[in-house]
Amino acid sequence: MSLASGRPILSIPGPSPLPDRVLRAAHRASPDIYGDELAELNLSVMAQLKRLAGTRAHLAPYIGNGHVGWEASAANLFDAGERVLALTSGHFGRSWAAQLAEMGIAVELLDFGLAPPDPARLAERLAADKAQDIRAVLVCQIDTASSASADIAAIRAAMGDHPALLVVDAIASLGSAPMKMDEWGVDVLISASQKGLMCLPGTCFLWFSDRAAARGRTSLTTPVWDWHLRANAEALWRFWGGTPPVQQIHALDEALRMILDEEGLEAVWARHHALAETVWAAVDAWGRGNPAIRLAVADPARRAASVTAIHLPGAEELRAWTAAKAGVTLGIGLGAEDPPNALRVAHMGHCNAAMVMGVLGAMEAGMCALKVPHGTGGLEAAAAVIAARA
Ligand SMILES: *Cc1c(COP(=O)(O)O)cnc(C)c1O
């Protein structure tokens, strides 16, 4: 028999669960897109998005997903043939680098395997760049596949006075983990609507500093990608390079109100961190009975707040079991050393203690049903974290 009927729990790292309020905000007919009301709402959403990123920098919105954000930023920053250095900690950093290489950009990888970037190695590499022709350092704040979290302030510090721009993919981290774009000296920030922002997939955003803006246009900049046209827009259609995504603007307005004005950004970050610790506690307890069960990132300070990658024997069967029997969809072991024996638990965006306890409970039930050896006390350990943090 199956016990999966009821409200499904989606614990994959994007798209993340949508609040009913966000869905309701989007559920409306399109208005006159030349009217003042939508134009004003759009301006307010742009201002909220800058608050979310901790910046007074420029902001260009696009219709598209994270991959569009990667391409749009590169098309504004680089000429074909220019050199960039990508710090990679897993599947997403490497895919980003590969996409830019396809665009003709000379991407060099500083690869950390599935571990977070080491700022000392970056400093060493930049010191060797005597000609200073590396134009940018690229890094994912959270690589969603490995769940490694980069220390952005330390990476900026390691860049010293090398003139390269710092370009950060915050697609899996914005709205989940701290981001202080201006304070940390980030030149370009890339994010999208469907993860920590608790919105529908379909929009992405580029925040960029004066230093990045000073690049002007490059040989790769075409009218659709040109961020100056969007960031300096007056008419609503200019922001979006055509018809605005009306329903998504309403959804973003609602989600950003929930994050910034109701719960508060610091509280949102603290909630994500506490929920992450809840998952780590359960996995550590399971691992005490079976060393093959373990967290992918050893250092707690460098684990992601929004997603946890786990090595677990029989993970593929466990994912199938929790989906069929308990209504819980877990993330695949994307980019892991041994994908069938790895999975990811997302705790991203609209996610609370009960959802995480439900996910962990379903996993433990599945391990019992499938006879995956594991230590006892996982749920108690998780509950203790919630008791201590709440
Ligand atoms: C999800 C994700 C992407 C890709 O975003 P899409 O919307 O799937 O194109 C890129 N980078 C990171 C870190 C992500 O988590």
The ligand as an ORCA input file, in Angstrom:
! r2SCAN-3c Opt
* xyz 0 1
  C      19.561     25.935    -10.592
  C      20.909     26.531    -10.781
  C      21.346     26.999    -12.016
  C      20.565     26.809    -13.276
  O      19.368     27.458    -13.248
  P      18.228     27.058    -14.316
  O      17.120     27.933    -13.892
  O      17.983     25.617    -14.136
  O      18.740     27.412    -15.653
  C      22.581     27.606    -12.095
  N      23.349     27.748    -11.014
  C      22.986     27.287     -9.811
  C      23.912     27.451     -8.658
  C      21.756     26.662     -9.662
  O      21.386     26.186     -8.464
*
